[in-house]
Amino acid sequence: MRLIVRRDAPLAAALICAALVVFQQSIRSLLTTARQIEGSYNLDLLPGLVILMVMYAFHQYGKYEETKRLAAATATETVQLRQRAHELEQLSRCGQVLGRALSLDALRVAVWRYIPELLPQAEAWLLLSRDGHFEVLADTRPESEPWWEHHLDEVARAADENVNAGAAVFACDTWWCYPLVAQDGVVGLLGVAAAGSQMPAGLHRLIEALGSLLAIAIRNIQLFAQVKNESIHDPLTACVRRAPAAEMLASELRRARRFRSAVSAIMFDLDGFKHINDQYGHQCGDRILAEVGRLLNRQLRSSDIKCRYGGDEFLLVLPETQAEGARQVAESLQTAICALVVPWRGEQLHVTASIGVVTGDGELEAEDLIGRADRALYAAKRAGRNCVCGDDSDGASVSHTPGTLDHRGALGPIAEASRRCA
């Protein structure tokens, strides 16, 4: 701690002068005594004392300058530590918000909130990687020019090259780019405007920390979306699972009652599917179910609900579809399933389907409509399989596809399929 600061210098000079005036008699006595000693012993005492005092003054001045340098360095370090503490506090808040983000919209809000605070002097943007292509998630520049429209391929190639080479940050045009890596894959790219040829160490450290948080957040969002999708959709057929489908059907029925529209339901299962599993194995059965799922996605509208109800049984919900339209859809689906060919270990297999179709009258609950569709399905089985039936309210009408099943409950090889589905 300094006893005398710059503004105390006049007071210190006044104190020294006052001390000289007060002790001038004593000083004269000391000087007289020093001259007597010099004369008695032939010494030059005063010049030596002057030299000693001058060197002492230089020594004290050096210590003063060193103290000034240490104080300046301490002040600079204090400022840096305060800035670092502020950055860590912002990164902590940003990490908490990103950790709670479970959608891209929430991630976009967090990016718009915290990137301008963390990088107040730099323009920045964030790209998201999807299926090998980058798309813009956020851009903090006041005037967004489509820079990446001409550089996306270059950025993607450079990101892969630098990730493989182990580089954290690379330069691309007038930007510093930081690949966001999660599980050995690039999930995004953070770009910051380059102010010079070398990135400052503090900015490099900040971008690495922010990039790690963003990479983890993006990966969490992807995993959450994957889990959510798998909880709703059957991974084998890509159809909706049973419980979510029942909720969707109930919602469609409520909407149909409100707008006085029709809702139809189709329930079908594959004829002789147990025999296929027994003869060819469950892997073959899974292959057939997957092909049927792809067929449903090709045949039906995106607004139609496609549900794997259980095993080889499927439930289809057709919003705003009258009875005649539902019948046409069911017959078209029956023909398509009959013509479906599944290659398996040198054989070409195919199956048929028994289909039940019903139309709601605007007053049914979801369980009631599903029950009617189930009864129509078993009416199709009793009618000989490989046909379309309505329930009792529809007169239990039957529509057959030409051809009959063999003793196994399934059609034979593709040659027979060509004859029976002609």
Secondary structure, DSSP 4 states (H G I P E B T S, - for coil): --SS-GGGHHHHHHHHHHHHHHTHHHHHHHHHHHHHHHHHHT--HHHHHHHHHHHHHHHHHHHHHHHHHHHHHHHHHHHHHHHHHHHHHHHHHHHHHHHH--SHHHHHHHHHHHHHHHSTTS-EEEEEEETTEEEEEEE--SS---GGGTTHHHHHHHHHHHHHHT-S-EEETTEEEEEEEETTEEEEEEEEE--SSS--HHHHHHHHHHHHHHHHHHHHHHHHHHHHHHHHB-TTT-PBPHHHHHHHHHHHHHHHHHHT--EEEEEEEETTHHHHHHHH-HHHHHHHHHHHHHHHHHHS-TTSEEEEEETTEEEEEEET--HHHHHHHHHHHHHHHHH--EEETTEEE---EEEEEEE--SS--HHHHHHHHHHHHHHHHHTTSSEEE--GGGTT-EEEPSS---TTSS--SHHHHHHHT-
